[in-house]
């Protein structure tokens, strides 16, 4: 990346789903512009190590799946089953039992969005 930057072939570069120490190591070799990681109401882990490191290093953050692949937007509910080949079938979060356990979160988002007169997506992202 440093060579490509030096040759003017790229202006910026970023990483995806990397650990804080990996980003920091890469940043020392060639400044990283942004890191993309999963972040939503369901997945707050980046707040622990990633976000403090990014702030310290001056690296941007790009959220991946802020709507939980549609679930937090109210696109489906605990009774929804996905078609064969749908990527959500491989994630434990979308197993029938976990969807049922998570439905109260989605219901709370829906109730709040109804009170505020906005969509569930607005609330989940806010």
N, C-alpha and C positions, 0 to 999 in steps of 0.2 A: 504494500500500500504506500509505503514511504517513497519507493521508486516511482510509482505511478503519479503520486502527488508532485514529486520533484520534476517529472517530465511534463506536468501540466495536463495529464490525461484525466485526472479526477480533481475535483475541488474539495470534496469532503468524503468521508467514509464513516460507516457505522457498523455496529455489531447487533446481533439478535440473540436473546436468551442466554447471555453470558454471565458468569459469576462476577462479583465485584473485583476479586483479585485478578481475574483474567482481563477484565476491561482496563484495570489500572496498569497491568503489565503491558498491554498493547498500546495504551495511551503514552507510555514512556518512549516507545519505539516510534510511533507515528500518531499525532493527536487524533483522537476519536471525536467525531462530531456528535453522534447520537447513539443511544442504545435503545433497542426495541425489546420490550418484555411484556409479558402478560400482567395486567393490572386491572382490578375491578373490585366491586363490593365483595365478591367472593375470594379474590386473591390479592391480599395486601402485603405479601412477603417482600416485594421490592422496597417497602418502607424501612425494613430492618437494616439491610446492608447496602443495597444498590443505590437508593436515592441519596443517602448522605454522601456516598462516594462520588456520585455524579455531580452533586452540588459543589463538593470540595474541588473537583477537577474541572468544573465548568463544562460538563458534557450534558447535552440535551437528552430528553427522555421521550420516546414514542410508545404510546400505549398499544398493546396487542390485546384484542378481545375484551374491550371495556364493557361490552354487553353480554358477556358470558355465552358467546356463540348464539345469541338471540334469546336465551332464556330470561335474562334480566329485562329485556325489552317487552316481555309478555307475549312473545311470538308463539309460545306453546306452554303447556302445563304438565303436571305430574302424570297425566294419563297419555301424553304424547309418546308415540313410538316412532322411531326414525326408520326410513327406508334402508334396505340393504345397501351397503356401500357409503352411507352417510358417515362422515368422519366423527360425528358425535358418538357413534356407537362404540368407539374405542376408548372414550374418556370415562373413567369411573363416575365422574360427576353426573353423567347422563344415564346411569343405570336406573331402572325403575325405582328401586328403593331409595337411592340418593336423590332422585328428582322429587320423590314424595317428601323426603326430609327437608329439601330446600324450598318446597313450594311456599311455606309461610313467609320466606324472604321476598319471593316474587309477589305474593299477595300484599305484603306491606308496601312494597314499591308501588304497586297498582293503586292502593288506597291513598297513598301520599300524592301520586300523580293526579288522581281524581280531585282531591282537595285543592291542589294547586292549579288545576286546569292545564296541565301539561302532559306529555306522553311519559310512559314508564322509562323510555330511553333518556329523557331529560333528567329524571331523578337519578337513575343509575349512574349516569356520567357525572352529574353534579356531586 
